[in-house]
Amino acid sequence: MEEEKQAVYGKLVEYVERFVRAPGRMRRLEDQVAYHLFVWTRGGLERGVSCFDEAAGPWERLLGGKRLFCYDEWEGLRLAVTQVFRFGRPRLVVLTAFKKGARVAWPPRKA
């Protein structure tokens, strides 16, 4: 189980190195359904991904922020990709790789 986790996080880091412009700090988190990698960035994503929803609350709109919800398939991983913008610029990319056997509607779409 630990080897699978390390392999998935290795692929997520490789995805970041190839497709995220100017990555900064990275943090990881695991829950029962998926592995998450949080990447602070100043450049955003350099890969075309399919986006299905966008959210911006009143405070976010005031500060030029939004959250863009997308998905991608790469190297056998089904990835949910969330991009967070502040002041009109990308600040955070969250990559979520779903575990095998996780019940996920794929491809995701707006509820």
Secondary structure by P-SEA (a helix, b strand, c coil): caaaaaaaaaaaaaaaacccccccbbbbbbcccbbbbbbbccccccbbbbbccccccaaaaaabbbbbbbcccccccccbbbbbbccccccbbbbbbbccccccccccccc
